[in-house]
Amino acid sequence: MLLIPAIDLKDGHCVRLEQGDMDKATVFSEDPGAMAKHWIAKGARRLHLVDLNGAFAGKLKNEAAIKAILKAVGDEIPVQLGGGIRDLETIERLLDDGISTVIIGTAAVKNPGFLQDACTAFPGHIMVGLDARDGKVATDGWSKITGHEVIDLGKKFEDYGAEAIIYTDIGRDGMLKGVNLEATVKLAQAVRIPVIASGGLSNNKDIEALCAVEEEGVMGVIAGRSIYAGDLDLTQAQKYADEMTLKYAKKIS
């Protein structure tokens, strides 16, 4: 079970939001590159970046901060990025800059043909972000709720060639109320590609619960406010996740 620190970028700063509300942003660092180095030092094996301004604007808005992070990371660990990515040229530029995987969210829902083209042009480098409230997919920086069901779109995007799905429960994001395990597992069981949980991770109980369903296809979880606020120590939490993964693997075998 991979714990993936999130670096959410707003106006060049590293922030955390509550339920995706841009007006409820807590600034945790004004130096995203230093924050990236911090998480690597704490044992991060992957980083999750989100251009929050870009998610609302429909185009990247924090490229200077993204480049600073990539410079700080080098080739130590993979970096994935989402938020406002709407064209193939942007994807190609990001991959050339050092981003390992690009996350397509709103554009995948509104323009499935674009997602299909992206998966064809950059195989192995495209993830899909499915953000939902009460099972309905949200778009445009979570500001619009669609009529689409998460599982229906997950199956569709899998067929297009998406590498993995990041599933976020908007109602839990930034609230430290625990991961929506039931919905995450249902999605993982419905598709063959890996699912990464997001939204609400708060303590070791959540980590153990996720490790218990890892065999269903849940490969990791985005860690946000819990590691920034100190509720979880990333080093200890990842060690615990490794122990729990081993424990449940032995039970299955």
N, C-alpha and C positions, 0 to 999 in steps of 0.2 A: 504494500500500500504506500503510494507516494504522496507525501505532503508537499504541496507546491505553493510557496509563498507568492502572494499577489502584490504587485506594485501597480496601484491605480493612479494614473496621472491626470491631474487637473491643473491647468495654468502653469505647467512645468514643475509642479510639486507632487510629492507622494502623499495621497490622501486615502481615507476610507469614508464611504458613504453609508447611510442607513436606508435600506430598502431602495437603493438606487436614486435617492433624492439628492440632486446637486446642491440644494440649499442646506443640506445636513452633512457637510463635509468636514472631517477632522483632518487637519494637516499633521502628518507624522514626520515629514522630512522635506526640506527644501533642496535636498541634494539626492536625486534618484540614483545616481551612480554609486554614491556612498552606501545607499540603502541596499543596492544589489550586492555590493561587496560584503555588507553585513550579513545578509542571508546566506551567501556562499560560505562565509566563515562559520556560520551556525550549522552548516551541513546540508544546505539545500542542494537537491539533485536536478532541479528544474525551476525556472521562474515563469510566472504568469503576468504579463503586462496588459493593461487596458488603457487605451487613450479615451478617457471619459468625455473630453470635449469633442473628440472625433466621433464618438458614438452618436452624439446629438447633431453634429454638423454634417455628418455623412462624408467626411474626409479627415485625414490625419491632421491633428493640431499640435501634437507634442513631439514632433520628430527630433528636436534638439535633445530633449530628455531621453528619448528612446536611444539615440546614438550615444549619449553619455553612458547609459546602462550597458549597451553592447560593448563599448570601449572598456568599461570596468570589468565586464564578465570575460571578455576574450573568448577563448574556446573551451573554458572550464566546464560549463554546463549548458544544456539547451535552453533557449528562451522562446516562449510562445507569445504572440501578440494578437489582440483583437481591439476593435473599436473604430468604426468609420471606414473600413476597407471595402471599396466598391468597384474596383477595376483591376484588371490583370497587370497593368503597368505598375501599380502600387505594390502588388504582391511580389512581382519580380524584383523591384527595387529593395523591398524589405528583406527578401531572401539573400540578395546580393550583399546587403549590409551586415548580415549575420543572424537574422531571425531564423529560427529552426522551423517553426510551424506558425502559419497564419490562421487565425480564427475568424470565420465568417459567420455573422449573426443575422442582422437585419436583412442584408442583401440576399442571404440564402432563402429567406422566407419570401421576400418581395420579388426576387428575380432568380428562381431556381436554375435557369439556364446559365447564369453567371457562375453559380456554384459548380455546376457540371463542367463548364469550361475550365474553371480553376483546378478542379480535381484532375482533369485530363492533362492540362498544361504543366501542373506541378504535383505529380503523384507522390504521396507520402508526406506532403507538406501542408495539407489543408485539414483543419478541424472545423467542426460546426459548433457554434454556441447556441444552445436552446435555453432561453430564459422564460420562465413561466410563472404565472400566478393562478392557483387553483386549476392547474392542468392545462391552461390556455397559454399559448406562446405570445410573448411580448416582443415588440420591436422599437426601434428609434430611441435607444437609450432607456428602454423599459417604459417609455411614456405612452405607448399605445398597446392595448391588449387586442389580439386578433381572435378569430374563431377557430384557429388551428389547434388540433390536439398534439401534444408533445410526441406521443408514440407514432402517430401517423407520419409526422414530418421526419422523425428519427429514421424510420424504415426507408423513407424516400431518399433521404440524404445519404444513407448507407449505400444504397444502390448506385448513387452518383459517384461514389468512391471516396467519401470522407474518411479520414484516418481515424477519427475518434469524435465523440460528442461530449461537450461540457454542458452539464445540466445544472442550471441555477434556479433555486426557488427564491423568487424575488422577495416574498414576504418574510423570509428568514435572513436574507443577506444583511450582514452588519449588525445583526440583533443578538448574536450569541445564544440562540434558542435551540441549537441542535440541527443537524442535517435532516432534510426530508428523506429519510431512508426508504420509506415505502415507495414513493414515486421514483426515486433513483433506481431502485432494484427493478421495478416494473419496466422501466425503459431499458435497462441493461439486459433483461431477459428477452425483450422483444427484438433486440438487434444483435448482430454478431461482432460488431466493432466495439472497442473499449469505451466505457463511460467514465467521465471524471465528475465527481460530485462537487457542488459549489453552493455556498450560502448557509451560514449558521453554525459552522464548526466551532465548538466551544471548549471541549475537554477530552480526556482520555476515554471516557465512556463512548463518545461519538466515534473515536478512532477504533475502539474495539468492535463496535457495531459495524463499521465499514469493513474492517478486516474479516469479519464473519461472513460477509457477502461478496468478498473479493472474487471468489470462484464463479459468481454470477456474471462477472464482467466489469465490476467496478474497480478500476485500476489506480485511482488516486482521488485526492480531494484538494481543493483550493483552500489555502489557509490565509485568512485576512485579518479581521479585527482581533481575533483571539491571540495571534502572535504579536501584534503591534501593541495591544493593551497589556500583554504579559500574562494572560490567562493560560497560555500554553508556551512553554519553552521549545522552540523548534527542534533543537538538538535532542532533547529528551523525548519529545513527542514522536520524532521519526524513529528513534531507537525503540520506543514502545510499539510503534506500528510494525517495525520489523519483527519484534518478538511475537506479536499477535498474529501476524501473517504466518509465521512458522508454526505457531500453536494450531491454527485452524487448518493449515496444510497437512499437518500430521493427523488431525482428526479425520480428514477426508480420505487420506491414504490408508 
